[in-house]
Amino acid sequence: MTETGTEPRRTPHRRRRALGDFVAGQVADLQRRYRRREPAAVASLAKLRREVNAEPGVQFALSGVRELPPGLLGPTYGDEPTRAELAVSAAVSLYALHQQSRFEDPMHVDGPSFATAVALLAARSPSTEAVRRRFAAAGTAASFPELRHHTRGLVAQLRGGGIGMDYGRFADDLMIFLGPGGPQRLRGVWGRDYWRTDDRTDHDKPDSLEQQ
């Protein structure tokens, strides 16, 4: 994005990982049924929105999202949710907030990351610096609840602007945050996605996530 406020050019997208592919499939199915106004899908998104600031709970279990396959679940220790469960719950519940009442517009779209979508939001916003400050607050979050709080505010703005993003990639980003050295690593990933504006091809451009 340039300082003149023009929209950033399209850039190649990082590949989703296995968890991201699972989330993208679940969200795409919900989105398709929600846009048809199927009562079960409308109810599912309502349940998910009630979980937007919580760890996976009863409402999430009843939402219709398929249980994580064992290969994606990761190690389990007692009754605490795994990193994968936390990432999936946060990503899907934020999607439910993003899609709310937008029956005509898909808010999950394959490709653009959260940071790319925020860059587009900033470029279109009359208050570019306010968007940047909120994005910086998300990028400096030290805890997962803090990250959820700041990303929720930005997702609400993306919804208002009709700007979609790839929720599979977003789940992958959350997994980065929840892993070793996660906050610092995610700052690097999001920073590159936000500021990268050149138009090289996928073959020419390094994949920032794969280099982590």
Backbone as numpy.savetxt, mean C-alpha at the origin, in Angstrom:
# Nx Ny Nz CAx CAy CAz Cx Cy Cz
9.46 14.05 -9.69 8.61 15.26 -9.69 9.49 16.49 -9.69
9.11 17.47 -10.45 9.90 18.69 -10.54 9.39 19.73 -9.57
10.19 20.74 -9.36 9.81 21.79 -8.44 8.71 22.68 -9.01
8.44 22.56 -10.32 7.41 23.42 -10.93 6.02 22.88 -10.71
5.90 21.68 -10.13 4.58 21.13 -9.85 4.03 20.28 -10.97
4.81 20.07 -12.06 4.33 19.21 -13.13 4.34 17.76 -12.67
3.49 16.94 -13.30 3.37 15.56 -12.86 4.62 14.77 -13.23
5.03 13.84 -12.37 6.23 13.04 -12.67 5.96 12.11 -13.84
7.02 11.84 -14.60 6.87 10.89 -15.67 6.75 9.48 -15.13
6.16 8.58 -15.91 6.02 7.19 -15.48 7.40 6.54 -15.38
7.57 5.70 -14.40 8.83 5.01 -14.21 8.56 3.52 -14.11
9.58 2.67 -14.41 9.41 1.23 -14.27 9.08 0.87 -12.83
8.33 -0.20 -12.65 7.88 -0.59 -11.33 8.66 -1.78 -10.81
8.90 -1.79 -9.50 9.51 -2.96 -8.86 8.56 -4.15 -8.98
9.15 -5.32 -9.06 8.34 -6.53 -9.12 7.76 -6.84 -7.75
6.55 -7.35 -7.74 5.97 -7.83 -6.48 6.63 -9.13 -6.08
6.65 -9.36 -4.78 7.09 -10.64 -4.25 5.88 -11.55 -4.03
6.14 -12.74 -3.51 5.05 -13.73 -3.38 3.92 -13.21 -2.50
4.26 -12.57 -1.39 3.23 -12.03 -0.51 2.44 -10.95 -1.22
3.15 -10.10 -1.96 2.48 -9.04 -2.71 1.54 -9.60 -3.76
1.93 -10.67 -4.42 1.05 -11.29 -5.41 -0.21 -11.83 -4.74
-0.05 -12.42 -3.54 -1.22 -12.93 -2.81 -2.18 -11.78 -2.48
-1.64 -10.69 -1.95 -2.48 -9.55 -1.57 -3.14 -8.94 -2.81
-2.38 -8.79 -3.88 -2.94 -8.22 -5.10 -4.11 -9.06 -5.62
-3.98 -10.38 -5.53 -5.06 -11.24 -5.97 -6.30 -11.11 -5.11
-6.09 -11.04 -3.78 -7.22 -10.89 -2.88 -7.93 -9.55 -3.07
-7.14 -8.48 -3.20 -7.72 -7.15 -3.36 -8.42 -7.02 -4.71
-7.81 -7.58 -5.77 -8.44 -7.51 -7.08 -9.79 -8.20 -7.09
-9.90 -9.32 -6.38 -11.17 -10.03 -6.31 -12.21 -9.21 -5.54
-11.81 -8.65 -4.40 -12.71 -7.79 -3.64 -13.15 -6.59 -4.46
-12.20 -5.99 -5.16 -12.49 -4.80 -5.95 -13.49 -5.10 -7.06
-13.28 -6.19 -7.75 -14.18 -6.57 -8.83 -15.61 -6.75 -8.32
-15.75 -7.42 -7.19 -17.08 -7.68 -6.64 -17.68 -6.43 -6.02
-16.84 -5.58 -5.41 -17.34 -4.34 -4.82 -17.86 -3.41 -5.90
-17.15 -3.33 -7.01 -17.57 -2.43 -8.09 -18.85 -2.91 -8.75
-19.17 -4.19 -8.57 -20.46 -4.72 -9.02 -21.55 -4.52 -7.96
-21.12 -3.95 -6.84 -22.01 -3.69 -5.70 -22.60 -4.98 -5.13
-21.80 -6.04 -5.14 -22.26 -7.27 -4.53 -22.35 -7.07 -3.02
-23.47 -7.38 -2.38 -23.64 -7.12 -0.95 -22.54 -7.73 -0.08
-22.10 -8.93 -0.40 -21.06 -9.57 0.40 -19.75 -8.79 0.34
-19.41 -8.26 -0.84 -18.18 -7.49 -0.97 -18.29 -6.15 -0.26
-19.44 -5.49 -0.36 -19.67 -4.23 0.36 -19.52 -4.45 1.85
-20.08 -5.55 2.36 -19.96 -5.87 3.79 -18.52 -6.19 4.16
-17.80 -6.88 3.28 -16.41 -7.23 3.55 -15.55 -5.98 3.70
-15.72 -5.01 2.81 -14.92 -3.80 2.91 -15.28 -3.00 4.17
-16.54 -3.03 4.57 -16.93 -2.35 5.80 -16.24 -2.98 7.01
-16.17 -4.31 7.03 -15.48 -5.00 8.13 -14.00 -4.66 8.12
-13.40 -4.63 6.93 -11.98 -4.34 6.83 -11.66 -2.92 7.30
-12.53 -1.96 6.99 -12.28 -0.59 7.42 -12.26 -0.47 8.94
-13.00 -1.33 9.62 -13.00 -1.30 11.08 -11.68 -1.83 11.66
-10.87 -2.47 10.83 -9.59 -3.03 11.27 -8.41 -2.15 10.87
-8.67 -0.96 10.33 -7.60 -0.21 9.69 -6.49 0.19 10.65
-6.76 0.36 11.91 -5.72 0.72 12.88 -5.46 -0.38 13.89
-5.86 -1.60 13.57 -5.77 -2.69 14.54 -4.96 -3.85 13.98
-4.50 -4.70 14.87 -3.91 -5.96 14.44 -5.03 -6.87 13.94
-4.69 -7.89 13.16 -5.74 -8.78 12.63 -6.65 -9.29 13.75
-7.94 -9.10 13.56 -8.90 -9.48 14.59 -10.12 -10.15 13.99
-11.22 -10.12 14.75 -12.43 -10.82 14.35 -12.97 -10.28 13.03
-13.03 -8.94 12.90 -13.59 -8.36 11.69 -12.77 -8.78 10.46
-11.45 -8.81 10.62 -10.61 -9.23 9.50 -10.86 -10.70 9.16
-11.00 -11.52 10.19 -11.26 -12.94 9.96 -12.57 -13.17 9.21
-13.55 -12.28 9.44 -14.86 -12.42 8.81 -14.97 -11.68 7.48
-13.88 -11.07 7.04 -13.95 -10.18 5.88 -14.00 -10.90 4.54
-13.69 -12.19 4.52 -13.69 -12.91 3.26 -12.33 -12.99 2.60
-11.30 -12.38 3.21 -9.95 -12.50 2.69 -9.44 -13.92 2.99
-8.90 -14.57 1.98 -8.45 -15.95 2.14 -7.29 -16.01 3.12
-7.23 -17.08 3.90 -6.15 -17.28 4.86 -4.82 -17.40 4.13
-3.78 -16.83 4.73 -2.46 -16.90 4.12 -2.00 -18.34 3.95
-1.48 -18.70 2.78 -0.92 -20.03 2.61 0.24 -20.25 3.58
0.45 -21.48 4.06 1.53 -21.73 5.04 2.89 -21.23 4.58
3.15 -21.33 3.27 4.45 -20.90 2.78 4.69 -19.41 2.88
3.63 -18.62 3.03 3.77 -17.17 3.16 3.59 -16.69 4.59
3.13 -17.59 5.44 2.78 -17.18 6.80 3.99 -16.81 7.63
5.10 -17.49 7.43 6.29 -17.23 8.23 6.21 -17.94 9.56
7.26 -17.83 10.39 7.26 -18.52 11.69 6.19 -17.98 12.62
5.55 -18.86 13.36 4.52 -18.46 14.32 5.01 -18.72 15.73
4.75 -17.80 16.61 5.16 -17.91 18.01 3.96 -17.59 18.88
3.30 -18.61 19.35 2.15 -18.39 20.22 1.01 -17.73 19.49
0.35 -16.80 20.15 -0.85 -16.17 19.61 -0.58 -14.83 18.92
0.68 -14.41 18.87 0.99 -13.11 18.27 0.92 -13.21 16.74
0.39 -12.18 16.07 0.36 -12.21 14.61 1.77 -12.17 14.03
1.96 -12.85 12.92 3.25 -12.83 12.25 3.42 -11.53 11.47
4.64 -11.29 11.02 4.89 -10.11 10.18 4.01 -10.13 8.95
3.88 -11.31 8.34 3.06 -11.41 7.13 1.60 -11.10 7.43
1.09 -11.59 8.55 -0.30 -11.31 8.90 -0.52 -9.82 9.14
0.43 -9.17 9.80 0.31 -7.73 10.04 0.34 -6.96 8.72
1.24 -7.34 7.82 1.35 -6.64 6.55 0.09 -6.82 5.71
-0.42 -8.04 5.65 -1.62 -8.31 4.85 -2.82 -7.56 5.42
-2.99 -7.63 6.74 -4.12 -6.96 7.38 -4.09 -5.47 7.14
-2.92 -4.85 7.32 -2.81 -3.40 7.13 -3.06 -3.01 5.68
-2.47 -3.76 4.75 -2.62 -3.41 3.34 -4.07 -3.55 2.88
-4.71 -4.65 3.24 -6.06 -4.88 2.74 -7.06 -3.94 3.40
-6.87 -3.64 4.69 -7.80 -2.73 5.36 -7.63 -1.30 4.84
-6.40 -0.91 4.51 -6.21 0.42 3.92 -6.79 0.47 2.51
-6.71 -0.63 1.79 -7.39 -0.66 0.49 -8.89 -0.42 0.67
-9.48 -1.05 1.68 -10.92 -0.88 1.93 -11.26 0.59 2.18
-10.39 1.30 2.89 -10.59 2.74 3.10 -10.45 3.50 1.78
-9.47 3.13 0.99 -9.18 3.80 -0.27 -10.33 3.65 -1.26
-10.95 2.48 -1.28 -11.99 2.18 -2.26 -13.38 2.65 -1.82
-13.54 3.02 -0.57 -14.86 3.32 0.01 -15.68 4.27 -0.88
-16.86 3.80 -1.26 -17.84 4.57 -2.04 -17.40 4.91 -3.46
-16.24 4.41 -3.88 -15.78 4.67 -5.25 -16.09 3.45 -6.10
-17.35 3.30 -6.46 -17.78 2.12 -7.21 -17.31 2.15 -8.66
-17.03 3.32 -9.18 -16.66 3.43 -10.59 -15.15 3.38 -10.81
-14.36 3.69 -9.79 -12.92 3.86 -9.97 -12.15 2.79 -9.20
-11.30 2.01 -9.87 -10.47 1.03 -9.17 -9.32 1.74 -8.44
-9.24 1.55 -7.14 -8.16 2.16 -6.37 -6.97 1.22 -6.19
-7.16 -0.06 -6.49 -6.02 -0.96 -6.62 -5.72 -1.09 -8.10
-4.50 -0.70 -8.47 -4.06 -0.82 -9.87 -2.67 -1.45 -9.86
-2.43 -2.36 -10.77 -1.13 -3.02 -10.84 -0.05 -2.03 -11.23
1.04 -2.02 -10.48 2.20 -1.24 -10.87 2.65 -0.17 -9.91
1.94 0.98 -9.84 2.48 2.11 -9.07 2.52 1.84 -7.57
3.65 2.13 -6.98 3.80 1.92 -5.54 3.13 3.04 -4.76
3.09 2.87 -3.45 2.56 3.90 -2.56 3.30 5.21 -2.76
4.64 5.15 -2.79 5.43 6.38 -2.92 5.21 7.03 -4.28
5.07 6.25 -5.33 4.79 6.80 -6.65 3.44 7.49 -6.67
2.43 6.85 -6.05 1.10 7.47 -5.98 1.14 8.77 -5.21
1.90 8.81 -4.12 2.01 10.04 -3.33 2.71 11.13 -4.13
3.72 10.77 -4.92 4.37 11.76 -5.78 3.38 12.37 -6.76
2.50 11.55 -7.31 1.47 12.05 -8.21 0.49 12.96 -7.46
0.13 12.55 -6.24 -0.75 13.37 -5.41 -0.11 14.74 -5.15
1.18 14.74 -4.80 1.86 16.00 -4.53 1.90 16.88 -5.78
2.14 16.26 -6.94 2.21 17.03 -8.18 0.88 17.69 -8.52
-0.21 17.04 -8.17 -1.53 17.57 -8.49 -2.09 18.48 -7.40
-1.48 18.44 -6.23 -2.05 19.15 -5.09 -1.71 20.64 -5.10
-2.62 21.50 -4.67 -2.29 22.92 -4.49 -1.38 23.14 -3.29
-1.25 22.10 -2.43 -0.40 22.19 -1.24 0.66 21.09 -1.30
1.54 21.18 -2.30 2.55 20.15 -2.51 3.39 19.92 -1.27
3.80 20.99 -0.61 4.68 20.84 0.56 3.96 20.13 1.70
2.66 20.33 1.84 1.92 19.64 2.90 1.91 18.14 2.64
1.75 17.74 1.38 1.79 16.32 1.05 3.18 15.77 1.34
4.20 16.51 0.96 5.58 16.05 1.21 5.85 15.90 2.69
5.35 16.82 3.48 5.59 16.72 4.93 4.93 15.48 5.51
3.71 15.19 5.05 3.03 14.00 5.56 3.75 12.73 5.10
4.24 12.75 3.87 5.00 11.61 3.37 6.29 11.44 4.16
6.95 12.55 4.49 8.17 12.47 5.29 7.87 11.90 6.67
6.73 12.25 7.24 6.35 11.71 8.55 6.15 10.20 8.46
5.54 9.74 7.37 5.39 8.29 7.18 6.75 7.63 7.03
7.64 8.28 6.30 8.95 7.71 6.07 9.83 7.65 7.29
9.55 8.50 8.28 10.36 8.49 9.50 9.66 7.78 10.66
8.57 7.09 10.38 7.85 6.35 11.44 8.79 5.32 12.07
8.73 5.23 13.38 9.61 4.31 14.11 8.90 3.03 14.53
7.58 3.02 14.45 6.81 1.84 14.86 5.74 1.55 13.81
5.25 0.32 13.80 4.24 -0.06 12.83 2.93 0.70 13.05
2.44 0.87 14.29 1.24 1.68 14.47 1.42 3.11 13.96
2.60 3.69 14.15 2.86 5.05 13.65 2.84 5.06 12.13
3.41 4.04 11.51 3.39 3.96 10.05 1.96 3.84 9.53
1.16 2.99 10.18 -0.24 2.85 9.76 -0.98 4.17 9.86
-0.72 4.91 10.93 -1.40 6.19 11.13 -1.09 7.16 9.99
0.17 7.32 9.65 0.55 8.29 8.63 0.12 7.83 7.23
0.25 6.54 6.96 -0.18 6.07 5.64 -1.69 6.15 5.49
-2.41 5.98 6.58 -3.87 6.12 6.50 -4.24 7.53 6.05
-3.60 8.54 6.61 -3.90 9.91 6.21 -3.62 10.15 4.75
-2.52 9.60 4.24 -2.19 9.77 2.83 -3.13 8.99 1.93
-3.53 7.80 2.36 -4.48 7.01 1.57 -5.81 7.75 1.44
-6.23 8.41 2.53 -7.47 9.21 2.46 -7.34 10.31 1.42
-6.15 10.93 1.33 -5.93 11.96 0.32 -5.89 11.37 -1.09
-5.28 10.20 -1.23 -5.26 9.53 -2.53 -6.67 9.20 -2.98
-7.49 8.76 -2.05 -8.89 8.46 -2.37 -9.59 9.72 -2.88
-9.39 10.82 -2.16 -10.01 12.08 -2.58 -9.56 12.53 -3.96
-8.30 12.22 -4.30 -7.78 12.61 -5.60 -8.03 11.58 -6.69
-8.65 10.45 -6.33 -8.91 9.41 -7.32 -7.64 8.76 -7.85
-6.61 8.68 -7.01 -5.32 8.12 -7.42 -5.17 6.73 -6.81
-4.96 5.74 -7.65 -4.82 4.37 -7.17 -3.37 3.97 -6.99
-3.17 2.78 -6.44 -1.82 2.24 -6.26 -1.90 0.72 -6.19
-0.75 0.08 -6.20 -0.66 -1.37 -6.18 -0.58 -1.84 -4.73
-1.66 -2.45 -4.25 -1.67 -2.87 -2.85 -0.85 -4.13 -2.59
-0.53 -4.87 -3.64 0.41 -5.96 -3.46 1.80 -5.44 -3.15
2.22 -4.44 -3.90 3.53 -3.82 -3.63 3.54 -3.13 -2.28
2.42 -2.56 -1.90 2.34 -1.91 -0.59 2.53 -2.94 0.52
1.92 -4.12 0.39 2.12 -5.18 1.39 3.59 -5.59 1.45
4.25 -5.67 0.30 5.69 -5.97 0.28 6.47 -4.89 1.03
6.08 -3.62 0.83 6.74 -2.53 1.54 6.58 -2.67 3.05
5.38 -3.04 3.48 5.15 -3.21 4.92 6.00 -4.34 5.47
6.20 -5.39 4.68 7.06 -6.49 5.12 8.50 -6.01 5.27
8.94 -5.12 4.40 10.28 -4.55 4.57 10.37 -3.82 5.91
9.38 -2.99 6.19 9.39 -2.21 7.44 9.45 -3.12 8.65
8.73 -4.23 8.61 8.63 -5.14 9.76 9.84 -6.05 9.91
10.75 -6.05 8.94 11.92 -6.90 8.99 13.11 -6.21 9.64
14.25 -6.90 9.69 15.47 -6.33 10.28 15.89 -5.04 9.57
16.15 -4.02 10.35 16.53 -2.73 9.77 15.46 -2.12 8.90
14.20 -2.52 9.14 13.11 -2.20 8.24 12.84 -0.73 8.00
12.68 0.09 9.06 12.37 1.51 8.81 13.38 2.20 7.91
14.67 1.96 8.13 15.69 2.60 7.30 15.64 2.06 5.87
15.46 0.77 5.71 15.40 0.19 4.37 14.20 0.72 3.60
13.05 0.83 4.28 11.86 1.31 3.59 12.00 2.77 3.20
12.67 3.56 4.03 12.90 4.96 3.66 13.65 5.04 2.33
14.64 4.16 2.15 15.38 4.15 0.90 14.52 3.77 -0.29
13.71 2.72 -0.12 12.83 2.26 -1.19 11.84 3.35 -1.57
11.17 3.92 -0.58 10.16 4.95 -0.87 10.79 6.22 -1.44
11.97 6.57 -0.93 12.64 7.75 -1.46 12.97 7.61 -2.93
13.47 6.43 -3.31 13.79 6.21 -4.72 12.52 6.22 -5.57
11.46 5.59 -5.09 10.21 5.58 -5.86 9.65 7.00 -6.02
9.76 7.80 -4.97 9.17 9.14 -5.00 9.93 10.07 -5.95
11.25 10.03 -5.88 12.03 11.02 -6.62 12.50 10.55 -7.97
12.36 9.27 -8.28 12.85 8.75 -9.55 11.94 9.23 -10.68
12.47 10.02 -11.59 11.62 10.61 -12.63 12.17 10.39 -14.03
13.30 9.66 -14.17 13.82 9.47 -15.53 13.01 8.41 -16.25
13.22 8.26 -17.54 12.36 7.40 -18.35 13.13 6.25 -18.99
14.14 5.73 -18.29 14.83 4.56 -18.80 13.90 3.36 -18.78
14.25 2.33 -19.50 13.44 1.13 -19.56 13.66 0.27 -18.34
12.80 -0.74 -18.16 12.97 -1.70 -17.06 14.33 -2.37 -17.14
14.80 -2.65 -18.36 16.09 -3.33 -18.50 17.24 -2.45 -18.04
17.13 -1.15 -18.30 18.22 -0.23 -17.98 18.21 0.21 -16.53
17.05 0.21 -15.87 16.94 0.79 -14.54 17.17 -0.26 -13.47
18.02 -0.01 -12.46 18.19 -0.98 -11.38 16.94 -1.10 -10.55
16.70 -2.29 -10.02 15.52 -2.55 -9.19 15.91 -2.29 -7.74
15.39 -1.20 -7.14 15.85 -0.79 -5.82 15.54 -1.82 -4.76
14.39 -2.50 -4.86 14.01 -3.48 -3.85 14.92 -4.69 -3.91
15.25 -5.14 -5.13 16.09 -6.32 -5.25 17.50 -6.07 -4.74
17.91 -4.79 -4.70 19.25 -4.47 -4.22 19.32 -4.40 -2.71
18.18 -4.46 -2.02 18.20 -4.33 -0.56 18.80 -5.59 0.07
